[in-house]
Amino acid sequence: MEKEVITIKDLQISLGVSYGTAAKKMREARAVSDRLHISGIIHKLDWQDYLEFCKKKEDSVKPTTATLSSAKGLEKSSIVYLR
């Protein structure tokens, strides 16, 4: 039978990170979705939602070749400084 909840210790083991890092990841995940509202655990569906959120965020941030090539053509005089 598969577990319905994930503990900080479970994250620590599966991610191979320290307890503090696992707790931080859980807080980040719970900021995206938190069905249980219980400290120290997260529902497996909340974790899946978090992973999907991260994947979508990664996909939307990837620069395109056109963006990179146009950035190379910037001259120092075309940079605008905001105060």
Backbone as JSON Lines, residues from 0, in Angstrom:
{"i":0,"aa":"M","n":[0.84,-1.19,0.0],"ca":[0.0,0.0,0.0],"c":[0.89,1.24,0.0]}
{"i":1,"aa":"E","n":[0.59,2.13,-0.91],"ca":[1.37,3.36,-1.03],"c":[0.91,4.4,-0.01]}
{"i":2,"aa":"K","n":[1.87,5.15,0.51],"ca":[1.57,6.19,1.5],"c":[0.83,7.36,0.84]}
{"i":3,"aa":"E","n":[-0.11,7.93,1.58],"ca":[-0.85,9.09,1.11],"c":[-0.17,10.4,1.5]}
{"i":4,"aa":"V","n":[0.69,10.36,2.53],"ca":[1.36,11.56,3.0],"c":[2.88,11.38,2.93]}
{"i":5,"aa":"I","n":[3.56,12.49,2.84],"ca":[5.03,12.51,2.79],"c":[5.5,13.35,3.97]}
{"i":6,"aa":"T","n":[6.44,12.82,4.73],"ca":[7.0,13.56,5.85],"c":[8.29,14.25,5.43]}
{"i":7,"aa":"I","n":[8.78,15.13,6.29],"ca":[10.06,15.78,6.02],"c":[11.16,14.73,5.92]}
{"i":8,"aa":"K","n":[11.1,13.73,6.8],"ca":[12.09,12.65,6.78],"c":[12.04,11.9,5.44]}
{"i":9,"aa":"D","n":[10.84,11.66,4.93],"ca":[10.7,11.0,3.62],"c":[11.37,11.81,2.53]}
{"i":10,"aa":"L","n":[11.15,13.13,2.55],"ca":[11.78,14.01,1.56],"c":[13.3,14.01,1.71]}
{"i":11,"aa":"Q","n":[13.74,14.03,2.95],"ca":[15.18,14.02,3.23],"c":[15.83,12.79,2.6]}
{"i":12,"aa":"I","n":[15.21,11.65,2.79],"ca":[15.76,10.39,2.26],"c":[15.67,10.35,0.73]}
{"i":13,"aa":"S","n":[14.49,10.68,0.19],"ca":[14.31,10.55,-1.26],"c":[15.1,11.58,-2.05]}
{"i":14,"aa":"L","n":[15.3,12.78,-1.5],"ca":[16.07,13.81,-2.19],"c":[17.56,13.76,-1.87]}
{"i":15,"aa":"G","n":[17.91,13.05,-0.79],"ca":[19.31,12.97,-0.39],"c":[19.86,14.29,0.1]}
{"i":16,"aa":"V","n":[19.04,15.01,0.88],"ca":[19.44,16.33,1.38],"c":[19.34,16.35,2.9]}
{"i":17,"aa":"S","n":[19.79,17.45,3.49],"ca":[19.71,17.6,4.94],"c":[18.26,17.8,5.37]}
{"i":18,"aa":"Y","n":[18.03,17.65,6.68],"ca":[16.67,17.85,7.22],"c":[16.18,19.26,6.94]}
{"i":19,"aa":"G","n":[17.05,20.24,7.12],"ca":[16.68,21.64,6.9],"c":[16.29,21.92,5.45]}
{"i":20,"aa":"T","n":[17.04,21.34,4.51],"ca":[16.74,21.52,3.1],"c":[15.42,20.84,2.75]}
{"i":21,"aa":"A","n":[15.19,19.66,3.3],"ca":[13.93,18.95,3.06],"c":[12.75,19.74,3.63]}
{"i":22,"aa":"A","n":[12.94,20.34,4.8],"ca":[11.88,21.15,5.41],"c":[11.59,22.39,4.55]}
{"i":23,"aa":"K","n":[12.64,22.98,3.98],"ca":[12.47,24.14,3.1],"c":[11.69,23.74,1.85]}
{"i":24,"aa":"K","n":[12.03,22.6,1.26],"ca":[11.31,22.11,0.08],"c":[9.84,21.88,0.41]}
{"i":25,"aa":"M","n":[9.57,21.34,1.6],"ca":[8.19,21.1,1.99],"c":[7.44,22.42,2.13]}
{"i":26,"aa":"R","n":[8.09,23.43,2.72],"ca":[7.44,24.74,2.85],"c":[7.13,25.34,1.48]}
{"i":27,"aa":"E","n":[8.07,25.18,0.55],"ca":[7.86,25.68,-0.81],"c":[6.67,24.96,-1.46]}
{"i":28,"aa":"A","n":[6.61,23.65,-1.26],"ca":[5.52,22.85,-1.84],"c":[4.18,23.23,-1.22]}
{"i":29,"aa":"R","n":[4.18,23.43,0.08],"ca":[2.93,23.78,0.77],"c":[2.45,25.18,0.39]}
{"i":30,"aa":"A","n":[3.35,26.02,-0.07],"ca":[2.94,27.35,-0.55],"c":[2.17,27.24,-1.86]}
{"i":31,"aa":"V","n":[2.43,26.18,-2.61],"ca":[1.73,25.94,-3.87],"c":[0.39,25.26,-3.62]}
{"i":32,"aa":"S","n":[0.39,24.23,-2.77],"ca":[-0.83,23.47,-2.49],"c":[-0.7,22.8,-1.13]}
{"i":33,"aa":"D","n":[-1.75,22.9,-0.32],"ca":[-1.72,22.31,1.03],"c":[-3.12,21.82,1.42]}
{"i":34,"aa":"R","n":[-3.4,20.57,1.11],"ca":[-4.72,19.99,1.4],"c":[-4.91,19.67,2.88]}
{"i":35,"aa":"L","n":[-3.83,19.31,3.57],"ca":[-3.96,18.8,4.94],"c":[-3.84,19.87,6.01]}
{"i":36,"aa":"H","n":[-3.05,20.89,5.78],"ca":[-2.8,21.95,6.78],"c":[-2.29,21.36,8.1]}
{"i":37,"aa":"I","n":[-1.37,20.39,7.98],"ca":[-0.76,19.76,9.15],"c":[0.75,19.95,9.05]}
{"i":38,"aa":"S","n":[1.35,20.5,10.06],"ca":[2.78,20.77,10.07],"c":[3.6,19.48,9.95]}
{"i":39,"aa":"G","n":[4.64,19.51,9.11],"ca":[5.57,18.4,9.01],"c":[5.19,17.32,8.01]}
{"i":40,"aa":"I","n":[4.0,17.41,7.42],"ca":[3.62,16.43,6.4],"c":[2.92,17.14,5.25]}
{"i":41,"aa":"I","n":[2.93,16.48,4.11],"ca":[2.27,17.01,2.92],"c":[1.61,15.84,2.2]}
{"i":42,"aa":"H","n":[0.46,16.07,1.63],"ca":[-0.23,15.03,0.89],"c":[0.54,14.77,-0.41]}
{"i":43,"aa":"K","n":[0.56,13.54,-0.86],"ca":[1.33,13.21,-2.07],"c":[0.83,13.98,-3.29]}
{"i":44,"aa":"L","n":[-0.47,14.3,-3.35],"ca":[-0.99,15.08,-4.46],"c":[-0.49,16.53,-4.41]}
{"i":45,"aa":"D","n":[-0.3,17.06,-3.2],"ca":[0.28,18.4,-3.06],"c":[1.72,18.4,-3.58]}
{"i":46,"aa":"W","n":[2.46,17.34,-3.29],"ca":[3.84,17.24,-3.77],"c":[3.86,17.16,-5.29]}
{"i":47,"aa":"Q","n":[2.95,16.4,-5.86],"ca":[2.86,16.29,-7.33],"c":[2.5,17.64,-7.94]}
{"i":48,"aa":"D","n":[1.58,18.37,-7.3],"ca":[1.22,19.71,-7.77],"c":[2.44,20.62,-7.76]}
{"i":49,"aa":"Y","n":[3.24,20.53,-6.71],"ca":[4.46,21.34,-6.59],"c":[5.45,21.01,-7.71]}
{"i":50,"aa":"L","n":[5.63,19.72,-7.98],"ca":[6.56,19.32,-9.04],"c":[6.08,19.82,-10.4]}
{"i":51,"aa":"E","n":[4.79,19.75,-10.66],"ca":[4.24,20.27,-11.91],"c":[4.42,21.79,-12.0]}
{"i":52,"aa":"F","n":[4.2,22.48,-10.89],"ca":[4.39,23.92,-10.83],"c":[5.84,24.28,-11.18]}
{"i":53,"aa":"C","n":[6.78,23.55,-10.6],"ca":[8.2,23.81,-10.86],"c":[8.54,23.54,-12.32]}
{"i":54,"aa":"K","n":[7.96,22.49,-12.87],"ca":[8.23,22.15,-14.27],"c":[7.7,23.24,-15.19]}
{"i":55,"aa":"K","n":[6.49,23.73,-14.93],"ca":[5.92,24.8,-15.74],"c":[6.73,26.08,-15.61]}
{"i":56,"aa":"K","n":[7.18,26.36,-14.39],"ca":[7.97,27.56,-14.14],"c":[9.3,27.48,-14.9]}
{"i":57,"aa":"E","n":[9.93,26.3,-14.89],"ca":[11.18,26.1,-15.62],"c":[10.98,26.29,-17.11]}
{"i":58,"aa":"D","n":[9.9,25.7,-17.65],"ca":[9.62,25.8,-19.08],"c":[9.39,27.23,-19.52]}
{"i":59,"aa":"S","n":[8.76,28.04,-18.69],"ca":[8.45,29.41,-19.07],"c":[9.65,30.34,-18.95]}
{"i":60,"aa":"V","n":[10.69,29.94,-18.23],"ca":[11.85,30.81,-18.0],"c":[12.97,30.56,-19.0]}
{"i":61,"aa":"K","n":[12.95,29.42,-19.69],"ca":[14.04,29.1,-20.6],"c":[14.17,30.15,-21.7]}
{"i":62,"aa":"P","n":[15.36,30.72,-21.85],"ca":[15.55,31.72,-22.9],"c":[15.61,31.07,-24.28]}
{"i":63,"aa":"T","n":[15.13,31.77,-25.27],"ca":[15.18,31.25,-26.63],"c":[16.47,31.71,-27.29]}
{"i":64,"aa":"T","n":[16.81,31.09,-28.4],"ca":[18.01,31.47,-29.14],"c":[17.89,32.91,-29.63]}
{"i":65,"aa":"A","n":[16.69,33.3,-30.06],"ca":[16.48,34.67,-30.54],"c":[16.73,35.67,-29.42]}
{"i":66,"aa":"T","n":[16.28,35.35,-28.23],"ca":[16.49,36.25,-27.1],"c":[17.97,36.4,-26.8]}
{"i":67,"aa":"L","n":[18.69,35.28,-26.81],"ca":[20.12,35.33,-26.53],"c":[20.88,36.09,-27.6]}
{"i":68,"aa":"S","n":[20.55,35.85,-28.87],"ca":[21.29,36.52,-29.93],"c":[20.98,38.02,-29.95]}
{"i":69,"aa":"S","n":[19.74,38.41,-29.64],"ca":[19.42,39.83,-29.61],"c":[20.08,40.52,-28.42]}
{"i":70,"aa":"A","n":[20.27,39.79,-27.33],"ca":[20.92,40.37,-26.15],"c":[22.39,40.63,-26.43]}
{"i":71,"aa":"K","n":[23.0,39.82,-27.27],"ca":[24.42,40.0,-27.59],"c":[24.64,41.3,-28.35]}
{"i":72,"aa":"G","n":[23.64,41.74,-29.11],"ca":[23.77,42.93,-29.93],"c":[23.57,44.23,-29.17]}
{"i":73,"aa":"L","n":[23.26,44.16,-27.88],"ca":[23.04,45.38,-27.11],"c":[24.35,46.15,-26.94]}
{"i":74,"aa":"E","n":[24.26,47.41,-27.13],"ca":[25.43,48.25,-26.89],"c":[25.29,48.93,-25.54]}
{"i":75,"aa":"K","n":[26.38,49.36,-25.01],"ca":[26.38,49.99,-23.7],"c":[25.45,51.2,-23.68]}
{"i":76,"aa":"S","n":[25.38,51.95,-24.76],"ca":[24.56,53.16,-24.78],"c":[23.06,52.84,-24.78]}
{"i":77,"aa":"S","n":[22.69,51.63,-25.14],"ca":[21.27,51.29,-25.19],"c":[20.72,50.79,-23.87]}
{"i":78,"aa":"I","n":[21.57,50.67,-22.85],"ca":[21.14,50.19,-21.54],"c":[20.54,51.37,-20.76]}
{"i":79,"aa":"V","n":[19.35,51.16,-20.21],"ca":[18.68,52.2,-19.46],"c":[18.78,51.85,-17.98]}
{"i":80,"aa":"Y","n":[19.22,52.79,-17.18],"ca":[19.34,52.58,-15.75],"c":[18.17,53.25,-15.04]}
{"i":81,"aa":"L","n":[17.5,52.5,-14.19],"ca":[16.36,53.03,-13.44],"c":[16.79,53.29,-12.0]}
{"i":82,"aa":"R","n":[16.29,54.37,-11.45],"ca":[16.6,54.68,-10.05],"c":[15.38,54.61,-9.22]}
